[in-house]
Amino acid sequence: MRLGFALLLTAFAATAQAQSVDSYPARPIRLIVPFPPGGNTDIVARAISPRFAERFGQQLVIDNRGGANTIIGAELAAKAPPDGYTLLLTTATMLSINPYVYAKLPYDAVRDFVAVAPLVTYPYVIAAHSSVPANSPKELIALAKAKPGELTYAWSGTSVRLAGALLEMMAGIRLTDVPYKGTGPGVLDTIAGRVNLVITGMSTAQPHVKTGKLKVLGVCSEKRLASAPEIPAFGELPGLKGYEGGTWFGIVVPARTPRPIVDKLNAAISAIVASPDVKAQFATLGYEPYVAKPDAFAQFIERDRKRTASVVKAANIQPE
């Protein structure tokens, strides 16, 4: 009798979940963006939001929760109900970097989230003051080897620092890193010649390249940017195959979110990212659209974590 009742409850629960998935989403969905309005992640979120509403008939509500280097937004999402009505726009900082540069976090990057879909990759570029006698990745590496430790580069944000550290490791060179509290001051000091180089995003460097104040030497990735194929990639050089210095954005949900809902979200987000108008919008910002199934995205994140762990250890970056 008890077994029959248990089976009945199980069947009822399965039917209820199937109906829930079939009707999903039945109300607006919140997308937590762990940065203030106006930044790169916010731009990406607002690019996909109207297309999401068109596809599902429900609004995607942007909830900016900036602060503490993405930790505030991540903690909020980790504690949300796993029902598909809270999404988190994640970055490499949140899931791949913070676990290795903070001694303690209020969330577990592996256990508290489920990968849904990637959005974009954002390779950094290395730009230089006009006086630097190098115009390509090959020439920069040669110059750095000839003058170990003499070339300085500006950076802001741990992901940028790791891009520089990984280049030093793989190329066998030594640069001098100069930390800044924001990207803007580092770019301005490079333009003024107070530092030789700056590692930043293409969208940040491009306006100054057009005015001749900076020159982009190369892209911190294995492949060239689709939006700027004339700029060589550092990963094209012998010995730098696999070099990736940049960040990425994607969507995750709280752990235990039903897999059918994850798959439904993945299909919608992948279609949005692959649409010509969104791809064109991302290209103007130096973003590379990235489409993958949930399991492939989870594997991508895990590879990125392992790479980050090795660079943090080699560069002797101590947890805060």
TORKOLLO-469127 format. One line per 4 residues: number of its first residue (from 1); their letters; for each residue x, y, z of C-alpha. Coordinates in pm, whole numbers. Example, Ala and Ser with C-alpha at 12.3 -4.5 7.8 and 13.67 -1.06 7.14 Angstrom:
2
1) as) 1230 -450 780 | 1367 -106 714;
***
This chain:
320
1) mrlg) 0 0 0 | 278 241 98 | 478 149 -214 | 177 217 -433;
5) fall) 123 556 -269 | 491 646 -314 | 476 554 -682 | 162 764 -720;
9) ltaf) 336 1065 -563 | 638 1017 -791 | 417 1001 -1098 | 226 1311 -984;
13) aata) 549 1504 -929 | 683 1403 -1271 | 359 1512 -1439 | 360 1844 -1254;
17) qaqs) 721 1910 -1354 | 648 1826 -1719 | 353 2066 -1719 | 571 2330 -1553;
21) vdsy) 840 2292 -1820 | 583 2297 -2102 | 439 2627 -1977 | 778 2779 -1896;
25) parp) 820 3069 -1879 | 484 3171 -1740 | 605 3500 -1592 | 892 3749 -1636;
29) irli) 1244 3619 -1576 | 1508 3805 -1378 | 1859 3830 -1519 | 2109 3930 -1250;
33) vpfp) 2397 4131 -1395 | 2673 4153 -1131 | 2795 4493 -1253 | 2656 4849 -1247;
37) pggn) 2454 4974 -1547 | 2645 5091 -1852 | 2936 4846 -1852 | 3023 4577 -2105;
41) tdiv) 2818 4305 -1937 | 2519 4536 -1911 | 2545 4612 -2284 | 2541 4240 -2363;
45) arai) 2243 4180 -2133 | 2042 4458 -2294 | 2127 4330 -2641 | 1966 3993 -2574;
49) sprf) 1677 4116 -2356 | 1431 4232 -2628 | 1497 3922 -2842 | 1431 3705 -2539;
53) aerf) 1092 3870 -2489 | 1009 3822 -2857 | 1092 3453 -2839 | 925 3364 -2508;
57) gqql) 655 3627 -2479 | 789 3712 -2134 | 1009 4002 -2030 | 1371 3949 -1931;
61) vidn) 1415 4191 -1642 | 1770 4320 -1598 | 1869 4338 -1230 | 2205 4515 -1190;
65) rgga) 2374 4405 -868 | 2725 4541 -895 | 2989 4533 -625 | 3262 4323 -465;
69) ntii) 3404 4208 -797 | 3082 4019 -899 | 3051 3847 -559 | 2729 4025 -455;
73) gael) 2541 3922 -769 | 2679 3568 -759 | 2571 3513 -399 | 2222 3645 -473;
77) aaka) 2182 3407 -769 | 2324 3108 -582 | 2053 3145 -315 | 1765 3196 -562;
81) ppdg) 1502 2924 -618 | 1613 2676 -889 | 1300 2726 -1098 | 1438 2894 -1410;
85) ytll) 1310 3239 -1315 | 1648 3369 -1197 | 1936 3375 -1445 | 2286 3505 -1380;
89) ltta) 2507 3671 -1639 | 2843 3530 -1541 | 3195 3616 -1647 | 3534 3452 -1623;
93) tmls) 3596 3668 -1316 | 3311 3512 -1121 | 3353 3142 -1199 | 3714 3100 -1313;
97) inpy) 3914 3367 -1131 | 3753 3459 -798 | 3785 3105 -656 | 4165 3136 -686;
101) vyak) 4219 3497 -579 | 3984 3510 -279 | 4048 3301 31 | 3675 3274 100;
105) lpyd) 3363 3323 -113 | 2994 3314 -16 | 2926 3085 -313 | 3080 2771 -460;
109) avrd) 3170 2827 -824 | 3133 2457 -908 | 2845 2332 -695 | 2611 2633 -681;
113) fvav) 2553 2690 -1054 | 2456 2503 -1369 | 2589 2616 -1707 | 2315 2719 -1951;
117) aplv) 2471 2894 -2252 | 2773 3106 -2343 | 2723 3449 -2497 | 3055 3592 -2612;
121) typy) 3428 3568 -2572 | 3618 3894 -2537 | 3988 3861 -2621 | 4205 4144 -2497;
125) viaa) 4451 4329 -2716 | 4792 4472 -2639 | 4822 4833 -2747 | 5137 5043 -2734;
129) hssv) 5256 5400 -2727 | 5374 5513 -3069 | 5737 5528 -2949 | 5754 5152 -2879;
133) pans) 5970 5001 -3158 | 5738 4708 -3225 | 5436 4671 -3451 | 5338 4307 -3417;
137) pkel) 5336 4023 -3163 | 5659 3885 -3307 | 5838 4220 -3279 | 5707 4274 -2925;
141) iala) 5830 3934 -2807 | 6172 3999 -2963 | 6191 4341 -2798 | 6091 4201 -2459;
145) kakp) 6358 3930 -2484 | 6620 4190 -2573 | 6516 4412 -2281 | 6392 4184 -2001;
149) gelt) 6180 4369 -1746 | 6215 4707 -1918 | 5881 4712 -2096 | 5591 4819 -1873;
153) yaws) 5225 4742 -1921 | 4917 4892 -1759 | 4642 4666 -1632 | 4318 4686 -1435;
157) gtsv) 4129 4377 -1324 | 4260 4031 -1241 | 4166 3880 -1577 | 4387 4140 -1749;
161) rlag) 4674 4073 -1510 | 4644 3701 -1582 | 4654 3767 -1957 | 4989 3941 -1912;
165) alle) 5124 3673 -1678 | 5026 3393 -1915 | 5196 3568 -2207 | 5516 3600 -2003;
169) mmag) 5503 3231 -1912 | 5436 3101 -2262 | 5669 3341 -2449 | 5953 3320 -2197;
173) irlt) 5970 3697 -2149 | 5965 3932 -1853 | 5751 4245 -1848 | 5684 4488 -1563;
177) dvpy) 5317 4515 -1473 | 5175 4845 -1349 | 4836 4812 -1176 | 4564 5075 -1213;
181) kgtg) 4231 5117 -1037 | 4050 5149 -1369 | 4101 5093 -1740 | 4077 5463 -1827;
185) pgvl) 4379 5584 -1627 | 4594 5301 -1765 | 4502 5388 -2123 | 4569 5758 -2063;
189) dtia) 4911 5686 -1912 | 4998 5469 -2213 | 4895 5750 -2449 | 5112 5989 -2245;
193) grvn) 5406 5750 -2262 | 5428 5691 -1888 | 5390 5318 -1954 | 5480 5139 -2276;
197) lvit) 5182 4909 -2320 | 4827 4852 -2207 | 4626 4531 -2210 | 4261 4611 -2264;
201) gmst) 3958 4542 -2481 | 3947 4631 -2849 | 3646 4857 -2794 | 3852 5060 -2544;
205) aqph) 4163 5085 -2759 | 3998 5145 -3097 | 3902 5516 -3054 | 4263 5600 -2965;
209) vktg) 4399 5390 -3252 | 4186 5591 -3495 | 4338 5916 -3367 | 4691 5774 -3384;
213) klkv) 4748 5793 -3009 | 4786 5415 -2972 | 4874 5123 -3195 | 4738 4773 -3144;
217) lgvc) 5018 4517 -3170 | 4810 4201 -3146 | 4510 4015 -3011 | 4554 3803 -2697;
221) sekr) 4411 3486 -2847 | 4486 3200 -3082 | 4269 3345 -3359 | 4223 3691 -3502;
225) lasa) 3912 3894 -3429 | 3643 3851 -3693 | 3578 4224 -3665 | 3948 4315 -3718;
229) peip) 4114 4037 -3920 | 4404 4263 -4014 | 4537 4253 -3656 | 4757 3947 -3587;
233) afge) 4697 3719 -3290 | 4969 3630 -3041 | 4857 3267 -3058 | 4968 3250 -3421;
237) lpgl) 5332 3253 -3311 | 5526 2928 -3261 | 5523 2840 -2894 | 5210 3045 -2821;
241) kgye) 4954 2804 -2962 | 4659 2793 -2724 | 4732 3135 -2573 | 4409 3300 -2459;
245) ggtw) 4401 3624 -2265 | 4060 3775 -2215 | 3725 3714 -2062 | 3390 3563 -2156;
249) fgiv) 3026 3612 -2069 | 2758 3347 -2033 | 2437 3249 -1858 | 2413 3016 -1558;
253) vpar) 2129 2926 -1323 | 2112 2804 -962 | 2202 2440 -907 | 1914 2189 -926;
257) tprp) 1730 2386 -1193 | 1546 2118 -1399 | 1743 2010 -1706 | 1447 2055 -1946;
261) ivdk) 1434 2423 -1846 | 1811 2454 -1893 | 1779 2304 -2242 | 1489 2533 -2330;
265) lnaa) 1688 2838 -2222 | 1996 2717 -2411 | 1801 2681 -2736 | 1657 3032 -2706;
269) isai) 1981 3204 -2603 | 2186 3022 -2869 | 1943 3133 -3140 | 1960 3493 -3017;
273) vasp) 2341 3499 -3008 | 2362 3346 -3357 | 2117 3595 -3510 | 2279 3833 -3764;
277) dvka) 2171 4156 -3591 | 2305 4051 -3251 | 2629 3920 -3403 | 2677 4253 -3581;
281) qfat) 2610 4444 -3259 | 2863 4235 -3068 | 3125 4272 -3343 | 3129 4651 -3307;
285) lgye) 3238 4600 -2946 | 3510 4347 -3022 | 3305 4055 -2888 | 3313 3714 -3052;
289) pyva) 2973 3539 -3038 | 2996 3192 -2884 | 2727 2923 -2912 | 2743 2587 -2732;
293) kpda) 2522 2330 -2560 | 2509 2332 -2177 | 2752 2041 -2131 | 3004 2191 -2374;
297) faqf) 2980 2526 -2196 | 3038 2354 -1860 | 3350 2188 -2002 | 3470 2524 -2136;
301) ierd) 3435 2677 -1788 | 3623 2387 -1629 | 3913 2424 -1876 | 3924 2796 -1803;
305) rkrt) 3936 2727 -1428 | 4230 2491 -1468 | 4419 2741 -1684 | 4355 3017 -1431;
309) asvv) 4474 2799 -1142 | 4803 2727 -1318 | 4867 3094 -1403 | 4780 3214 -1051;
313) kaan) 5021 2960 -906 | 5302 3039 -1151 | 5259 3415 -1106 | 5248 3371 -726;
317) iqpe) 4926 3572 -696 | 4816 3542 -333 | 4447 3511 -235 | 4297 3817 -68;
***
